[in-house]
């Protein structure tokens, strides 16, 4: 699934993304670390993997979107 980076805190390695419908979804350090990234800037397109749905939606991986 694709999304847009919205916030990122380099100290906690957590942040949030906006899904294409505008829904914000947060992620924690393990999801960021799983993607192998070192930095994330707001506005970057990212690929995410998730578990659950609705209120239980949880991001398990954040990495850069490549074409």
Secondary structure, DSSP 8 states (H G I E B T S, - for coil): -EEEEEEEETTTTEEEEEETTS-EEEE-HHHHHHTT-S---TT-EEEEEEES-GGG-EEEEEEE---
